[in-house]
Amino acid sequence: MSTRRTNLRNFSVSLLGLVAVGCSLFQEYAPPPCPEINLLGDASAITQFKKGPGRDPIDVFATARIKDVLAVCDVDVDESVGNGFISVKMNVIMDIQRGPANKINRTLLKYFIGLTDQSGKIFKKKIFPVDVTFPGYRTRINLEDDPINILVPVVNGDAQKVFVGFQLSEKQLDYNRKLKAEGRF
């Protein structure tokens, strides 16, 4: 009777060894969760000035800051090869303030969503306009933009990164960097 148990025990140990070897031969890629979503630092805020050379606080038309990005994901990846797509439904949340130079109670903002390649360079970018109206005498609003659906490629189990930021002119980018250098960004 003990011989049978030993043989069964040896068979079980051998079977476990084969299973372990088999797993390493046939690598499965666990599907990633939602891709990494990053707020692009220098483009996370925008200051719009009225037309003209003035850059004093009284010349500010509007300011905005991206506060958060909410995402819900649906993964469609072939686990045997690690390739597929992640469908991402995103909502960009912004804090927007009307400046003293804004007499029309409106502003138009543009933000972008970009995907990076494996080296970190943005290879796909889409710009989304946001027409903002300040109701009544309100000078500040929090806005959650309409949901945006994007497909993020997954290659060998790795999803590309997603970046979000305001579409800035060179002058707006320089202004943000100046504020950052002064510790006011």
LODOZA-515190 format. One record per residue (C-alpha): residue number from 1; x, y, z. Coordinates in Angstrom, 2 decimals. Layout:
<nodes>
NODE resi      xx      yy      zz
NODE  NUM       X       Y       Z
...
</nodes>
This chain:
<nodes>
NODE resi      xx      yy      zz
NODE    1    0.00    0.00    0.00
NODE    2    2.82    2.41    0.77
NODE    3    4.32    1.66   -2.66
NODE    4    1.20    2.89   -4.37
NODE    5    1.22    6.15   -2.39
NODE    6    4.87    6.72   -3.20
NODE    7    4.28    6.11   -6.87
NODE    8    1.27    8.40   -6.83
NODE    9    3.31   11.03   -4.94
NODE   10    6.18   10.71   -7.48
NODE   11    3.69   10.96  -10.34
NODE   12    2.16   14.11   -8.80
NODE   13    5.56   15.73   -8.35
NODE   14    6.50   14.83  -11.95
NODE   15    3.19   16.21  -13.21
NODE   16    3.75   19.47  -11.32
NODE   17    7.20   19.76  -12.88
NODE   18    5.76   19.28  -16.37
NODE   19    3.08   21.89  -15.72
NODE   20    5.72   24.38  -14.53
NODE   21    7.86   23.73  -17.63
NODE   22    4.78   23.97  -19.87
NODE   23    3.87   27.37  -18.42
NODE   24    7.28   28.75  -19.21
NODE   25    7.15   27.37  -22.76
NODE   26    3.76   28.91  -23.48
NODE   27    3.99   32.38  -21.98
NODE   28    0.67   34.07  -21.46
NODE   29    0.40   37.82  -21.26
NODE   30   -1.87   39.12  -18.57
NODE   31   -3.95   41.92  -20.04
NODE   32   -2.94   45.28  -18.63
NODE   33   -5.39   47.36  -16.64
NODE   34   -6.22   50.85  -17.87
NODE   35   -3.19   52.35  -19.59
NODE   36   -1.09   54.88  -17.75
NODE   37   -2.70   58.31  -18.17
NODE   38   -0.40   61.27  -17.59
NODE   39   -1.07   64.96  -17.33
NODE   40    1.60   66.77  -19.34
NODE   41    3.11   69.10  -16.71
NODE   42    3.79   72.28  -18.70
NODE   43    0.50   71.87  -20.58
NODE   44   -1.73   71.16  -17.57
NODE   45   -2.76   74.83  -17.36
NODE   46   -3.44   77.67  -19.76
NODE   47   -3.61   81.43  -19.42
NODE   48   -5.32   83.35  -22.20
NODE   49   -4.64   87.08  -22.45
NODE   50   -6.66   89.68  -24.32
NODE   51   -5.22   90.69  -27.67
NODE   52   -2.38   93.14  -27.42
NODE   53    0.96   93.38  -25.62
NODE   54   -0.35   93.53  -22.01
NODE   55    0.51   90.63  -19.71
NODE   56   -0.62   92.05  -16.37
NODE   57   -3.32   90.37  -14.26
NODE   58   -5.87   92.86  -15.65
NODE   59   -5.11   91.56  -19.17
NODE   60   -6.09   87.94  -18.35
NODE   61   -8.99   86.74  -20.49
NODE   62   -9.27   83.26  -18.91
NODE   63   -7.26   80.66  -17.04
NODE   64   -7.85   76.94  -16.84
NODE   65   -6.25   73.92  -15.21
NODE   66   -6.88   70.23  -15.88
NODE   67   -7.72   68.85  -12.44
NODE   68   -8.28   65.18  -13.19
NODE   69   -8.88   62.58  -15.87
NODE   70  -11.36   59.82  -15.11
NODE   71  -11.10   56.60  -17.12
NODE   72  -13.02   53.37  -17.53
NODE   73  -11.41   50.62  -19.59
NODE   74  -12.47   47.55  -21.54
NODE   75   -9.59   45.21  -22.43
NODE   76   -9.59   43.18  -25.65
NODE   77   -6.19   41.47  -25.70
NODE   78   -5.25   38.03  -27.01
NODE   79   -3.51   36.71  -23.89
NODE   80   -1.50   34.14  -25.84
NODE   81    0.42   36.82  -27.79
NODE   82   -0.25   39.94  -25.70
NODE   83   -1.60   42.02  -28.59
NODE   84   -4.88   43.86  -28.89
NODE   85   -6.53   47.04  -27.73
NODE   86   -7.83   48.73  -24.62
NODE   87  -10.94   50.81  -25.16
NODE   88  -10.70   53.80  -22.81
NODE   89  -13.64   56.05  -21.99
NODE   90  -12.17   59.27  -20.57
NODE   91  -13.60   62.37  -18.93
NODE   92  -11.33   65.41  -18.55
NODE   93  -12.18   67.62  -15.56
NODE   94  -11.14   71.28  -15.66
NODE   95  -11.21   74.28  -13.34
NODE   96  -11.83   77.38  -15.49
NODE   97  -11.73   81.00  -14.39
NODE   98  -12.89   84.08  -16.29
NODE   99  -10.35   86.89  -16.18
NODE  100  -10.98   90.63  -15.80
NODE  101  -10.42   91.22  -19.54
NODE  102  -13.20   88.78  -20.47
NODE  103  -16.34   90.88  -21.06
NODE  104  -18.21   88.28  -23.13
NODE  105  -18.47   85.55  -20.43
NODE  106  -17.14   82.90  -22.85
NODE  107  -13.86   81.35  -23.86
NODE  108  -12.72   78.60  -26.17
NODE  109  -10.19   76.11  -24.85
NODE  110   -8.51   73.24  -26.65
NODE  111   -6.98   70.20  -25.03
NODE  112   -5.38   67.15  -26.54
NODE  113   -5.11   63.45  -25.89
NODE  114   -1.97   61.80  -27.23
NODE  115   -0.55   58.28  -27.38
NODE  116    3.17   57.55  -27.16
NODE  117    5.20   54.96  -28.97
NODE  118    7.61   52.64  -27.17
NODE  119   10.31   55.36  -27.09
NODE  120    7.97   57.84  -25.38
NODE  121    7.32   60.11  -28.38
NODE  122    3.74   61.15  -29.05
NODE  123    2.75   59.44  -32.31
NODE  124   -0.99   60.05  -32.29
NODE  125   -2.71   63.19  -31.05
NODE  126   -6.24   64.51  -31.24
NODE  127   -7.37   68.00  -30.22
NODE  128  -10.73   68.59  -28.53
NODE  129  -12.31   72.06  -28.42
NODE  130  -14.28   73.13  -25.35
NODE  131  -16.59   76.14  -25.67
NODE  132  -17.03   77.50  -22.14
NODE  133  -19.81   79.86  -21.10
NODE  134  -19.79   81.50  -17.68
NODE  135  -23.44   81.75  -16.58
NODE  136  -24.63   84.98  -14.97
NODE  137  -21.96   86.65  -12.86
NODE  138  -19.98   83.49  -12.26
NODE  139  -16.26   83.85  -12.77
NODE  140  -15.26   80.26  -12.04
NODE  141  -16.63   76.89  -13.05
NODE  142  -15.62   73.26  -12.78
NODE  143  -16.30   71.44  -16.00
NODE  144  -16.35   67.74  -16.79
NODE  145  -16.10   67.48  -20.56
NODE  146  -18.13   64.98  -22.56
NODE  147  -16.78   61.41  -22.50
NODE  148  -14.15   60.61  -25.10
NODE  149  -13.49   57.09  -26.34
NODE  150  -10.02   56.12  -27.53
NODE  151   -8.40   52.82  -28.51
NODE  152   -4.99   52.19  -27.02
NODE  153   -2.87   49.54  -28.76
NODE  154   -1.33   46.77  -26.66
NODE  155    1.81   45.08  -28.01
NODE  156    3.49   42.15  -26.23
NODE  157    1.40   42.88  -23.14
NODE  158    2.43   46.57  -22.93
NODE  159   -0.06   49.37  -23.54
NODE  160    1.06   52.72  -24.86
NODE  161    0.87   55.64  -22.45
NODE  162   -1.78   58.31  -22.75
NODE  163   -0.99   62.01  -22.29
NODE  164   -3.46   64.84  -21.73
NODE  165   -2.80   68.59  -21.82
NODE  166   -3.99   71.92  -23.16
NODE  167   -3.09   72.81  -26.72
NODE  168   -0.77   75.77  -26.11
NODE  169    0.87   78.33  -28.36
NODE  170    4.63   78.89  -27.97
NODE  171    3.90   82.06  -25.97
NODE  172    1.51   80.21  -23.63
NODE  173    4.04   77.44  -23.10
NODE  174    6.80   80.00  -22.39
NODE  175    4.47   81.76  -19.93
NODE  176    3.79   78.48  -18.07
NODE  177    7.51   77.71  -17.90
NODE  178    8.21   81.22  -16.59
NODE  179    5.60   80.77  -13.84
NODE  180    7.06   77.35  -13.02
NODE  181   10.59   78.81  -12.73
NODE  182    9.21   81.48  -10.37
NODE  183    7.41   78.83   -8.28
NODE  184    3.94   80.12   -9.21
NODE  185    2.75   77.29  -11.47
</nodes>
